[in-house]
């Protein structure tokens, strides 16, 4: 049985969504953020030394990092779904978006969150950060174009990765200038599997 070590209001929600898309049985072990610091509890370090979520356990394995978990689940249980054939022209594009989401696009989002908390002290960095946000989200907006998904004609693991970035960006007010990305996010969040993941995971509010 797959166990998801699920931290509220975190990236582990994308793993619940993916598991629902794959139609897999799984159990949830829940962890709550500290109400004062918003950090994960120390208990998560008993599962993985970093004490971060998501982490899953499956067949005696403990797997951390969203991209690694998404790739593992799709390869082991997807039966060809949610990723293009490795011999296809879409596969390299798929790899790009899978890694771009956390490797590049998430950084300006996280920095925006930190600068907002710094208040006046963070103002000197604001112009540079706004430039980076526009660079990355303009890139995403143009790359998506008129398509429904980022790779091929259907949902893939790349969309699972990217969606969390967009949700975090929207919470911070960064997504307003990008109508295609807003429409994309609405389509994804309307999926039945996405809604089931929210129901299983509980409250999901990245602004908290």
C-alpha positions as CSV (number, residue, x, y, z in Angstrom):
1,X,0.0,0.0,0.0
2,X,1.3,3.5,-0.9
3,X,1.5,5.8,2.1
4,X,1.5,9.6,1.5
5,X,3.0,11.5,4.3
6,X,0.8,14.5,3.8
7,X,1.5,18.0,5.2
8,X,-1.4,20.4,5.1
9,X,-1.1,23.3,2.6
10,X,1.9,21.8,0.9
11,X,3.3,20.2,-2.3
12,X,2.0,16.8,-1.1
13,X,-1.5,17.8,-2.3
14,X,-0.2,17.3,-5.9
15,X,0.7,13.7,-5.0
16,X,-2.8,13.0,-3.8
17,X,-4.2,14.5,-7.1
18,X,-1.8,12.3,-9.1
19,X,-2.8,9.2,-7.2
20,X,-6.5,9.9,-7.9
21,X,-5.7,10.4,-11.6
22,X,-4.0,7.0,-11.6
23,X,-6.9,5.4,-9.7
24,X,-4.6,3.9,-7.1
25,X,-5.4,2.9,-3.5
26,X,-3.3,4.7,-1.0
27,X,-3.4,5.8,2.7
28,X,-2.6,9.2,4.1
29,X,-0.6,9.9,7.2
30,X,-1.3,13.5,8.2
31,X,1.0,16.1,9.6
32,X,0.1,19.7,10.6
33,X,2.2,22.8,10.2
34,X,3.1,24.7,13.3
35,X,0.5,27.5,13.7
36,X,3.2,30.0,14.7
37,X,6.1,29.2,12.3
38,X,4.1,27.5,9.5
39,X,6.9,24.9,9.5
40,X,6.5,21.1,9.2
41,X,6.6,19.2,12.5
42,X,9.7,17.5,13.7
43,X,7.9,14.2,13.4
44,X,8.4,14.2,9.6
45,X,12.1,13.8,10.1
46,X,11.4,10.3,11.3
47,X,10.2,9.5,7.8
48,X,13.0,11.4,5.9
49,X,15.9,13.3,7.3
50,X,15.0,16.6,5.6
51,X,11.6,16.6,7.4
52,X,9.8,17.9,4.3
53,X,6.7,16.9,2.5
54,X,5.8,15.2,0.1
55,X,7.3,11.9,1.1
56,X,5.8,8.5,0.1
57,X,6.5,5.0,1.2
58,X,5.9,2.1,-1.1
59,X,7.2,-1.5,-1.2
60,X,9.8,-0.7,1.5
61,X,11.0,2.4,-0.3
62,X,10.9,5.9,1.0
63,X,10.8,8.5,-1.8
64,X,11.1,12.3,-1.3
65,X,11.0,15.2,-3.7
66,X,7.8,16.0,-5.8
67,X,9.4,15.3,-9.2
68,X,10.9,12.0,-8.1
69,X,7.6,10.9,-6.6
70,X,5.6,11.9,-9.7
71,X,8.1,10.1,-12.0
72,X,8.2,7.0,-9.8
73,X,4.4,6.6,-9.6
74,X,3.8,7.2,-13.2
75,X,6.5,4.8,-14.3
76,X,5.5,2.1,-11.9
77,X,1.7,2.3,-12.0
78,X,0.7,4.5,-14.9
79,X,0.6,1.8,-17.6
80,X,1.5,4.3,-20.2
81,X,-0.7,7.1,-18.9
82,X,0.3,10.6,-17.9
83,X,3.6,10.6,-19.8
84,X,4.5,10.5,-23.5
85,X,6.3,7.5,-25.0
86,X,10.0,7.9,-24.5
87,X,10.5,7.5,-28.3
88,X,8.1,10.3,-29.1
89,X,9.0,13.9,-29.9
90,X,7.0,15.0,-26.9
91,X,9.2,13.2,-24.4
92,X,12.0,15.8,-24.1
93,X,9.4,18.5,-23.8
94,X,7.8,16.5,-21.0
95,X,11.2,16.2,-19.2
96,X,11.7,19.9,-19.5
97,X,8.5,20.9,-17.9
98,X,8.8,18.2,-15.2
99,X,12.0,19.7,-14.0
100,X,11.4,23.3,-14.9
101,X,8.5,23.6,-12.5
102,X,10.5,23.3,-9.3
103,X,14.0,23.9,-10.8
104,X,13.2,27.4,-12.3
105,X,9.6,28.6,-12.1
106,X,9.2,28.1,-8.3
107,X,12.2,30.2,-7.3
108,X,10.8,33.6,-8.1
109,X,7.5,32.6,-6.5
110,X,9.3,31.6,-3.2
111,X,11.4,34.8,-3.3
112,X,8.2,36.9,-3.8
113,X,6.8,35.3,-0.7
114,X,9.9,36.0,1.4
115,X,10.2,39.6,0.2
116,X,6.5,40.3,1.1
117,X,7.4,39.1,4.6
118,X,10.4,41.4,4.8
119,X,8.3,44.5,4.0
120,X,10.4,47.6,3.6
121,X,13.7,45.7,3.9
122,X,12.9,43.8,0.8
123,X,12.1,46.8,-1.5
124,X,15.5,47.2,-3.1
125,X,15.2,43.7,-4.6
126,X,11.7,44.2,-5.8
127,X,12.5,45.4,-9.4
128,X,14.8,42.5,-10.1
129,X,12.3,40.0,-8.7
130,X,9.4,41.5,-10.7
131,X,11.6,41.1,-13.9
132,X,12.2,37.5,-13.1
133,X,8.5,36.8,-12.4
134,X,7.6,38.4,-15.7
135,X,10.3,36.4,-17.5
136,X,9.2,33.1,-16.2
137,X,5.4,33.5,-16.3
138,X,5.5,35.2,-19.7
139,X,7.5,32.1,-20.8
140,X,4.8,29.8,-19.4
141,X,2.0,31.8,-20.9
142,X,3.5,31.8,-24.4
143,X,4.5,28.1,-24.2
144,X,1.0,27.0,-23.2
145,X,-0.6,29.0,-26.1
146,X,-4.0,27.8,-27.0
147,X,-3.4,24.3,-25.9
148,X,-5.1,22.7,-22.9
149,X,-2.0,21.1,-21.5
150,X,1.7,21.7,-21.5
151,X,2.6,18.4,-23.3
152,X,0.7,16.8,-26.1
153,X,-3.1,16.7,-25.9
154,X,-3.7,15.3,-22.4
155,X,-2.7,15.7,-18.8
156,X,0.8,14.5,-17.9
157,X,3.0,14.5,-14.8
158,X,4.4,17.8,-16.1
159,X,1.0,19.4,-15.5
160,X,0.9,18.0,-12.0
161,X,4.2,19.7,-11.3
162,X,3.4,23.0,-12.9
163,X,0.0,23.4,-11.3
164,X,1.3,23.8,-7.8
165,X,3.6,26.6,-9.0
166,X,0.7,28.4,-10.5
167,X,-1.5,28.0,-7.5
168,X,1.3,29.4,-5.3
169,X,1.8,32.3,-7.7
170,X,-1.9,33.1,-7.8
171,X,-2.1,33.2,-4.0
172,X,0.6,35.9,-4.1
173,X,-1.2,37.9,-6.8
174,X,1.4,37.1,-9.5
175,X,-0.9,35.4,-12.0
176,X,-3.3,38.3,-12.8
177,X,-1.5,39.4,-16.1
178,X,-1.7,35.9,-17.6
179,X,-5.1,34.9,-18.9
180,X,-4.0,31.6,-20.5
181,X,-2.4,30.4,-17.2
182,X,-5.5,31.4,-15.2
183,X,-7.8,29.5,-17.6
184,X,-5.5,26.5,-17.5
185,X,-5.5,26.5,-13.7
186,X,-9.3,26.6,-13.7
187,X,-9.5,23.7,-16.1
188,X,-7.1,21.6,-14.0
189,X,-8.9,22.4,-10.8
190,X,-12.2,21.3,-12.3
191,X,-11.0,17.8,-12.9
192,X,-12.8,15.1,-10.9
193,X,-9.5,13.6,-9.8
194,X,-8.2,17.0,-8.6
195,X,-11.4,17.5,-6.5
196,X,-11.1,14.0,-5.0
197,X,-7.5,14.7,-4.0
198,X,-8.7,17.9,-2.2
199,X,-11.4,15.9,-0.5
200,X,-8.9,13.3,0.7
201,X,-6.2,15.8,1.7
202,X,-8.4,18.3,3.5
203,X,-8.0,22.1,3.7
204,X,-5.7,23.4,0.9
205,X,-4.9,27.1,1.3
206,X,-1.5,28.2,0.2
207,X,-2.1,31.6,1.6
208,X,-2.0,30.4,5.2
